Amino acid sequence: MAKTVYKTQGTCSQFIEVEIDDDNRIGDVVFIGGCNGNLKGITSLIRGMRADEVVSRLNGIRCGMKSTSCPDQLCRAIEQALSERS
């Protein structure tokens, strides 16, 4: 299982660590900073899901007036992790 650390932009969380296995399924996700309870909930819901399914569901979500959100930044982290494996 490969782990990627992604530096977020425009959110309360500062970093996202994401693990994706050889079948492109999400393993563990750790958000550094942000709304602890909400982010633990997201992590619990997506664990075991296919990475592309997570991206299709969470991509583009905004937080208030911000142009991004922690779920949207998670999509960027997943995309980075997948590109690093190619």
Sequence and secondary structure as in RCSB ss.txt:
>XXXX:A:sequence
MAKTVYKTQGTCSQFIEVEIDDDNRIGDVVFIGGCNGNLKGITSLIRGMRADEVVSRLNGIRCGMKSTSCPDQLC
RAIEQALSERS
>XXXX:A:secstr
 EEEEEE SSSSEEEEEEEE TTSBEEEEEEEES HHHHHHHHHHHTTSBHHHHHHHHTT   TTSS  HHHHHH
HHHHHHHHHH 
